[in-house]
């Protein structure tokens, strides 16, 4: 699960290098949606 999340994050970063703030928001939303792993 952790590996998938990391790969997902890497893809997100590549596609939006200039939108770090957006990446942070997306990451927060994902963590909230996943809840405790």
Buried (B, 14 or more C-beta within 10 A) or exposed (E): EEEEBEEEBEEBEEEEEEEEEEBEEBBEEEEEEEEEE
